[in-house]
Amino acid sequence: MSSDRIIQIERDILGKNDRLAADNRARFRADGVLAFNLVSSPGAGKTSLLVRTVSELKDSFPIGVIEGDQQTSNDAERIRATGVPAIQVNTGKGCHLDAAMVGEAYDRLPWLNGGVVFIENVGNLVCPAAFDLGEACKIVVFSTTEGEDKPLKYPDMFAASALMLINKIDLAPVLDFDLARTIEYARRVNPRIEVLTVSARTGEGFLAFYAWLRKRASKAKPAEMTAAE
C-alpha cells in the first residue's frame, strides 16, 4: 500500500472519529455533563486515582465512569465497588478508545443530570493523544516511577492535555525524582499545561485536584456543582 493511501485512510478514520466526537460533545452539553479523558502509561495509577476521586465526590454530584482496557473488567469492578456506575469497554487489539466506543458506553450509563463522566482510556501514551472522544479536556496521569523525560519522549500526549497529575508523589524522596525537571520538560511541549502533584495512596494533593475540577465545571456551567464544596 502506498504512503499516500495510508495517509488517506488515517485521515478518513480520524475524520469519522471527529464527527462522532462532536456528537458526543453535543450530547454531554445537552445533558449538562462534563467529560474528562484520563490518559497515561500502564501502571501510572489512573484507576487508583479514580477510585479515590469518585469515592470522595460521589455524594456531591452525579458521576459515571467509562473504563477502557484491551481485556478484563477489573477496573470497572473496582469503580462499581464504590457505588459509582461504570461501563467497561474492551478494545481487544485496539490501543485506545474512540468516540464511537464512548458514545455507546455513555448510552449505558444512568442519566448523570449535570454531573461528571470520567473516561479512563487504555494505558498508552501514544494512540489516545490523536483521538478526540468529545471530552472537555484530557488529563494525563504521570507517575514518579516513570522517569522525568516522559513528556519529551511522548510529546503529543502532553501537548494534548490540559492538566498533568504527577501521581505517587509520596515515593519521590526514595526515587530521587526531580519534580522541577519533569514540569520543565512538560512545559517545553505545552507551555499552558497545568500541573498538580498527588498520591492516590495517601490522598496528598487531592483537595487541589478537586478544586481544579470544580473550577473547570464552573467555567463550563456556572450553575452546576459550585455548591458541592
C-alpha positions in Angstrom: 0.0 0.0 0.0 1.4 3.4 -0.9 2.2 6.0 1.7 -0.4 8.3 0.1 -3.1 5.6 0.5 -2.1 5.0 4.1 -2.3 8.8 4.9 -5.8 9.0 3.3 -7.1 6.0 5.4 -5.7 7.6 8.5 -7.5 10.9 7.6 -10.7 9.0 6.9 -10.5 7.3 10.3 -9.8 10.5 12.2 -12.4 12.4 10.3 -15.1 9.9 11.1 -14.0 9.9 14.7 -14.0 13.7 14.9 -17.6 13.8 13.7 -18.7 11.2 16.3 -16.7 13.1 19.0 -18.6 16.3 18.0 -21.9 14.3 18.5 -20.7 13.1 21.9 -19.7 16.7 22.9 -23.2 17.9 21.9 -24.8 15.2 24.0 -22.7 15.9 27.0 -23.5 19.6 26.7 -27.3 18.9 26.4 -27.1 16.7 29.5 -25.1 19.3 31.4 -22.3 16.7 31.8 -18.6 17.5 31.9 -16.4 14.7 30.5 -12.7 14.2 31.4 -10.5 11.9 29.4 -7.8 10.4 31.7 -4.7 9.1 29.8 -1.5 7.6 31.0 1.0 4.8 30.5 0.1 1.4 32.1 0.7 1.4 35.9 0.7 5.2 36.4 -2.2 4.8 38.8 -5.3 6.1 36.9 -7.7 3.6 38.4 -6.5 4.0 42.0 -6.8 7.8 41.4 -10.3 7.4 40.1 -11.4 5.1 42.9 -10.4 7.7 45.5 -11.9 10.6 43.5 -15.3 9.0 42.9 -15.5 7.7 46.4 -14.9 11.2 47.8 -17.0 13.1 45.3 -20.0 10.8 44.6 -22.2 12.5 47.2 -21.5 15.9 45.8 -22.8 15.4 42.2 -23.6 12.5 39.8 -20.6 10.6 38.5 -20.2 7.9 35.9 -17.1 6.2 34.6 -16.2 4.6 31.3 -13.3 2.2 31.6 -11.1 1.3 28.6 -8.9 -1.7 28.6 -7.8 -4.3 26.0 -9.2 -7.1 28.2 -10.8 -7.8 31.6 -13.4 -5.9 33.6 -11.2 -5.5 36.6 -11.1 -1.7 36.6 -14.8 -1.3 36.1 -15.4 -3.7 39.0 -13.2 -1.6 41.3 -15.2 1.5 40.4 -18.5 -0.2 40.9 -17.4 -1.3 44.4 -17.5 2.4 45.4 -21.2 2.6 44.4 -20.5 4.6 41.2 -21.8 3.2 37.9 -19.1 2.1 35.4 -19.2 0.7 31.9 -16.3 -1.5 30.8 -15.1 -1.2 27.2 -12.7 -3.8 25.9 -10.8 -2.8 22.8 -9.2 -6.2 22.0 -6.2 -5.5 19.9 -7.0 -1.7 19.9 -4.7 0.6 21.7 -7.2 3.4 22.6 -10.8 4.3 23.0 -12.5 6.0 20.1 -15.6 8.3 20.0 -17.9 5.6 18.9 -17.0 3.4 21.8 -17.5 6.2 24.2 -20.9 7.2 22.7 -22.1 3.6 23.1 -20.9 3.3 26.6 -22.5 6.6 27.6 -25.8 5.3 26.4 -25.5 2.5 29.0 -24.8 4.9 31.9 -27.6 6.3 34.0 -28.6 9.9 33.3 -25.9 12.0 35.1 -28.1 15.1 35.2 -25.4 17.8 35.3 -22.7 15.6 36.7 -19.3 14.3 35.5 -18.2 11.4 33.4 -14.6 10.2 33.8 -13.3 8.3 30.8 -10.3 6.1 31.7 -8.5 5.5 28.4 -6.4 2.5 27.6 -2.9 2.7 29.2 -0.8 4.1 26.3 1.0 7.4 25.9 0.8 7.4 22.0 -2.5 6.5 20.3 -5.0 8.1 22.7 -3.5 11.5 22.0 -4.8 11.6 18.5 -8.5 10.6 19.2 -11.0 13.2 20.4 -13.7 11.5 22.5 -15.9 14.6 22.9 -14.3 15.3 26.3 -13.9 18.8 27.9 -10.2 18.0 28.2 -7.5 15.4 28.6 -5.8 14.8 32.0 -2.5 13.0 31.7 -1.6 11.0 34.8 2.2 10.6 35.1 3.9 8.8 38.0 7.1 9.5 39.7 8.3 5.9 38.9 8.3 6.6 35.2 11.3 9.0 35.0 11.4 12.7 34.3 11.7 12.5 30.5 8.4 11.0 29.5 7.0 14.4 28.3 9.9 14.7 25.9 9.6 11.1 24.7 5.8 11.3 24.2 5.2 15.0 23.4 1.8 14.6 21.6 0.1 13.3 24.8 1.4 16.1 27.0 0.7 18.7 24.3 -2.9 17.5 24.1 -3.5 17.6 27.8 -4.8 20.4 29.9 -3.6 19.0 33.2 -0.7 16.8 34.3 -1.3 14.9 37.5 2.0 13.7 38.9 0.9 10.6 40.9 2.8 8.6 43.5 4.4 11.8 44.8 4.8 10.1 48.2 7.5 7.9 46.5 9.5 10.9 45.2 12.1 11.0 48.1 13.1 7.4 47.7 13.2 7.6 43.9 15.4 10.7 43.7 12.7 12.1 41.5 13.3 15.6 40.0 9.9 17.4 40.1 11.1 20.7 38.7 12.8 19.0 35.7 9.6 17.0 34.9 7.5 20.2 34.9 10.1 22.0 32.8 10.0 19.1 30.2 6.2 19.1 30.1 6.1 22.9 29.6 8.6 22.6 26.8 5.9 20.8 24.8 2.9 22.5 26.3 3.6 25.9 27.9 -0.1 26.1 29.1 -0.3 22.7 30.8 -1.3 22.9 34.5 0.4 20.6 37.0 -0.7 19.1 40.3 1.1 16.5 42.5 -1.0 13.8 44.1 -0.8 10.5 45.8 -3.6 8.1 45.2 -2.3 6.0 48.1 -2.2 8.7 50.8 -4.6 11.3 49.4 -2.0 14.0 49.2 -2.9 16.7 46.7 -6.5 15.6 46.1 -8.2 18.7 47.5 -6.3 20.7 45.0 -7.4 18.3 42.2 -11.0 18.6 43.3 -10.7 22.4 43.3 -9.4 22.2 39.7 -12.3 20.0 38.7 -14.8 22.5 40.2 -13.1 25.4 38.5 -13.4 23.7 35.1 -17.0 22.9 35.9 -17.8 26.5 37.0 -16.4 27.8 33.7 -18.4 25.2 31.7 -21.7 25.6 33.5 -21.7 28.2 36.3 -24.9 27.0 37.9 -23.7 23.4 38.4 -21.5 21.8 41.0 -20.4 25.1 42.7 -22.3 24.2 45.8 -20.5 20.8 46.1 -17.5 22.0 48.0 
